[in-house]
Amino acid sequence: MKLLVGLGNPGLQYARNRHNIGFHTVDEIQSRHGFTPWRDRFQGWVATGTLNDEKATLLKPATYMNESGRSVGEAMRYFKIPLDDLIVFYDELDLAPAKVRVKTGGGAGGHNGIRSIDAHIGNEYQRVRIGIGHPGHKNLVSRYVLSDFAKADAEWLELLIGSIADAVPTLLKDGSAGFLNELVLRQKPETERPDRLKSAQKKSSKATTEAAALVKKTGTNAGKKPVGPMAAALKALLPKTRKD
C-alpha cells in the first residue's frame, strides 16, 4: 500500500496559504481518483482508494506543519508501510512557481514539515516538491509562505494541481521521469497534448462544481470535516480583495 501525504496547516486562516499547496494537491487526488470521503484518523484526515489497482491512503496531518511527523509516523506504524511506499507533497521555496521536482532522501531544505517527518521516521522517502517561488530575502520567508496565493496565481495553480493529481498513477508506475514528462504534456494547450491525454474529464467536472459550491457555503476543507478538491475550487477560495 502507498501512503500519499500532503502538508499544510489546519484552520480557515491558513486554507489559502502558499504553505498549504500540499493539502490542495491531495484534495485533488482524492476527488479525481474516487477516494473515500475524508475522515479523522492518525492526528489528521485520511481518505482511501486505489491507484493502478493498488491500495493507497491519502493523509493530511492536522498537527500543524512543524509537527507533521507525529501524524505521518502514526500512520506509517499502523499500516507497517516501508519508507519506499511514502510520498510527500509540499511547497518548495527554491523552485519557481509551477515548477515541480521529485527526489528521494536528502535534507529538509528549511521546510519544517519535512524536518519533522525526518525526525520521526527517517528521510529516505520520496518527495514531490511544488514550487511557490522565494520572496527574495530569508527574513520574509515566514510571512510569505503563510500568505495567500495572489488572485493572479489561480490559473497556473489550478492547472498544475490538477495535472499532478492526474499524473500520480504514472509516478507510482513509471517513476519520477515519466511523471515529470507527463506534467509537461498535461500543461500544454489541449490541442498539443497526446491523444491519450485529450479526453475531457467529465467525471471530475461534476465533482469540482459541487466542491466549489460547498467551499463557498462552508468555507474550506481545513476544518474538522475537510472537503475537496481544493484546486478546482480555487476561484472560490482565493480572496477577492487582496492586492499583491
Secondary structure as GFF3:
##gff-version 3
##sequence-region A 1 244
A	DSSP	beta_strand	2	6	.	.	.	ID=ss1
A	DSSP	three_ten_helix	12	14	.	.	.	ID=ss2
A	DSSP	three_ten_helix	18	20	.	.	.	ID=ss3
A	DSSP	alpha_helix	21	32	.	.	.	ID=ss4
A	DSSP	beta_strand	39	41	.	.	.	ID=ss5
A	DSSP	beta_strand	44	51	.	.	.	ID=ss6
A	DSSP	beta_strand	54	61	.	.	.	ID=ss7
A	DSSP	three_ten_helix	65	67	.	.	.	ID=ss8
A	DSSP	alpha_helix	68	79	.	.	.	ID=ss9
A	DSSP	three_ten_helix	83	85	.	.	.	ID=ss10
A	DSSP	beta_strand	86	92	.	.	.	ID=ss11
A	DSSP	beta_strand	100	104	.	.	.	ID=ss12
A	DSSP	alpha_helix	112	121	.	.	.	ID=ss13
A	DSSP	beta_strand	126	131	.	.	.	ID=ss14
A	DSSP	three_ten_helix	138	140	.	.	.	ID=ss15
A	DSSP	alpha_helix	141	145	.	.	.	ID=ss16
A	DSSP	three_ten_helix	151	153	.	.	.	ID=ss17
A	DSSP	alpha_helix	154	186	.	.	.	ID=ss18
A	DSSP	three_ten_helix	190	192	.	.	.	ID=ss19
A	DSSP	three_ten_helix	195	197	.	.	.	ID=ss20
A	DSSP	alpha_helix	202	218	.	.	.	ID=ss21
A	DSSP	alpha_helix	234	237	.	.	.	ID=ss22
###
